[in-house]
Amino acid sequence: MKIRSVATAVREGEGLLDTMLDIHFDNGQTILLSLESRMNDPQFIQLHKNGQLTRPRTDGLRVYWQNGPSLSLEEIMAITRGERL
């Protein structure tokens, strides 16, 4: 399974907790992934402060931000399952 596309969805509010990744896979499945698990991560806090959080990219194997952090497919699935990383 590979990531086909990624975008962001913002719930009511404007904080890091209100931002979700809208991840589409090549098999047709979609995940709305909350970034709540990254709310204390300095790299994600900086992305939010710089206005870059809403500009994720994918190379098919991970979601990443230019010159910033990334989330591998394995990390995405673990977060989806509620596992602590």
C-alpha positions in Angstrom: 0.0 0.0 0.0 1.3 3.4 -0.9 0.1 6.9 -0.1 -1.4 8.5 -3.2 -2.1 12.0 -1.8 -2.2 14.0 1.4 -3.9 17.2 2.4 -5.0 18.8 5.6 -8.4 19.3 7.2 -9.0 21.8 10.0 -11.7 21.2 12.5 -13.2 24.2 14.3 -10.3 26.2 15.8 -6.9 27.0 14.5 -4.5 25.0 16.7 -2.3 22.0 16.1 -4.9 19.9 17.8 -7.5 21.0 15.3 -5.5 19.9 12.3 -5.9 16.5 10.7 -4.1 14.9 7.8 -6.4 13.7 5.0 -4.4 10.7 3.6 -5.5 8.8 0.5 -4.0 5.4 -0.4 -3.6 3.8 -3.7 -6.1 1.0 -2.7 -8.9 3.6 -2.3 -8.8 3.8 1.5 -8.7 7.2 3.3 -7.6 8.1 6.8 -8.3 11.3 8.7 -5.3 11.4 11.0 -5.4 13.7 14.0 -2.0 15.3 14.8 -2.9 15.3 18.5 -0.1 12.8 19.2 2.4 15.4 17.9 1.1 18.4 19.8 4.3 18.4 22.1 6.7 17.7 19.3 8.9 20.8 18.7 9.1 20.2 15.0 5.3 20.1 14.6 4.9 23.2 16.9 7.3 25.0 14.6 5.5 24.0 11.5 2.2 25.3 13.0 3.9 28.6 14.0 5.4 29.1 10.6 2.1 28.3 8.8 3.7 25.2 7.1 1.6 22.6 8.8 -1.1 22.8 6.1 1.4 22.0 3.3 2.3 18.3 3.7 3.7 16.3 0.8 4.1 12.6 0.1 6.5 10.4 -1.8 4.2 7.4 -1.5 6.0 6.0 1.5 5.7 8.8 4.0 4.1 12.2 4.6 6.6 14.9 5.0 7.1 18.7 5.2 9.8 20.3 3.2 12.8 20.9 5.5 10.7 19.5 8.3 9.5 16.3 10.0 8.0 13.3 8.3 5.6 10.4 9.2 6.4 7.0 7.7 3.6 4.7 6.6 4.3 2.6 9.6 4.0 5.6 12.0 0.8 6.6 10.3 -0.7 3.1 10.8 0.5 3.0 14.4 -1.1 6.4 15.2 -4.3 5.2 13.6 -4.3 2.1 15.8 -3.8 4.4 18.9 -0.3 3.1 19.6 2.1 5.4 21.4 5.3 6.1 19.5 
